[in-house]
Amino acid sequence: MPELAELPARPADEPLGCTLFDTALGPCGLVWSGQGIVACRLPPVTLAQLQQRFPLAQPCAAWPAAVAEAIAGVQALLAGQPVDLGHVRLDERGIPAFRRQVHALTRAIPPGQTRTYGELATALGQPGAARAVGRAEAENPFAPIVPCHRVIGAPKPAALRPAARGGPGDVLTGFSAPGGIETKRRLLLIEARAAGQLAGDQQPLF
């Protein structure tokens, strides 16, 4: 995958908008700038938490068209519809190039499918960077628009597999969103049902 150039940081005094919106899993939060989505938070989340992380974010009841479209997409995804959120524009200013590459590969994973950290590292041309990919996913501020829940640990022998799995052979590792691994498993199962398959059934991607 071609390397990306570094992006300058977002100006500290740039105005931001924020809102909560209902989903099938509970209230999600969204923060945006004039250039795209700055952050998406899975439930539970409050406006106070959004503003603690983004002090200049002002609650907005009237959403710009692109924000309303992003919200509708997240609502549909969490309601069990196999929607593609790849069109949602992100404001990734200040996010290192490696993490943005991981985001791009993660967004290419269709609903109902998973990939391992090692597979993404190999796709990046850095097969030894699975741990770095894992750290990038843990720092993802855009879940589920960047669907880091679809990236899992490498399968282990059956005798060594932990109980937390999204599907046959899937090894679920830490998930930084509220609810941790249980939220990750729930998202995978929602998407697997929407795709008409068991979580873990795969189609070629890379």
C-alpha angles and dihedrals in degrees: 000000000000115000117252125228118246116261124220117250120265110262110264092230097047111127117245135191126218139183145166120233134186123251136169089265096046136271117342126194131224132191122189144176132198088274101051146288112340098184142353120197127200119223140319098046136136134206088245090059092049092050092046088059094037107029095183094052111116122202111249126195093184107066124203112245094254091051092048089051092051091049092049090051094051091046091051093047094050090046090060103264115137094233126163113229094184091111094061109109115231128203100222098166111146094018111122117253094245092056091047089053089052090049091052094051092045091053089055092063108100122229111273094032135092137200131195127244087245093054091053091047090052091048088054089055090248105101092174094056100084092120092050089051089051091052091049090052091048089055094047108133095188106066124182094010085063095039101216088161087075092065114084143169121276115274115265131202110286093249091057100043117117119230095250107090136146093209142335108329095357114136112203115207131184118324117196097205119097110285093031117211093358090060090047092052092046092052092049092050092048090052095043091055091047090052092048095241143093116270107263097037103128141205123192115275110158 
